[in-house]
Amino acid sequence: MGKILCATRGGEASYIAQDAVIALAKEQGDELFFLYVADISFLNQTAIPLVVNVESRLEKLGHFQLVMAQERAAAQGIEAQAIVRIGQLRAELIDVAEEIGATLIVMGSSLGADAAFADSALQAFSADLQAVTGIEVRILEKRD
């Protein structure tokens, strides 16, 4: 039995990847972990009260998004764990993958205006993660 770590932003754009990783976990009999990372590094760190407020709200949003992902998994007979972290995506993905003993890291590929990464940047990001962790990284492509 393996452990799949799925990085997700939650929301409608992530449902396709969530459904695919849930099906994969069910098919393989693997444990499933959803990870949401609230990255506030884009904020000006001099406005500390604003940073704390935004960080708290993003963390709450992350918990909410992952409860929804867990409900999607439960509806398909899979019990998924939810992990919310504050920090930078790359560092948190690496840390959590090592902490849980992940055997596969999965990310979704959203195209268009809602994309978190350009396709080439996502490919480079996943190759870097795989090289650093030694864990297979799989990008679930958006299907039409």
Secondary structure as GFF3:
##gff-version 3
##sequence-region A 1 144
A	DSSP	beta_strand	3	7	.	.	.	ID=ss1
A	DSSP	three_ten_helix	12	14	.	.	.	ID=ss2
A	DSSP	alpha_helix	15	28	.	.	.	ID=ss3
A	DSSP	beta_strand	31	38	.	.	.	ID=ss4
A	DSSP	alpha_helix	48	75	.	.	.	ID=ss5
A	DSSP	beta_strand	80	86	.	.	.	ID=ss6
A	DSSP	alpha_helix	89	100	.	.	.	ID=ss7
A	DSSP	beta_strand	104	108	.	.	.	ID=ss8
A	DSSP	three_ten_helix	112	114	.	.	.	ID=ss9
A	DSSP	alpha_helix	119	133	.	.	.	ID=ss10
A	DSSP	beta_strand	136	140	.	.	.	ID=ss11
###
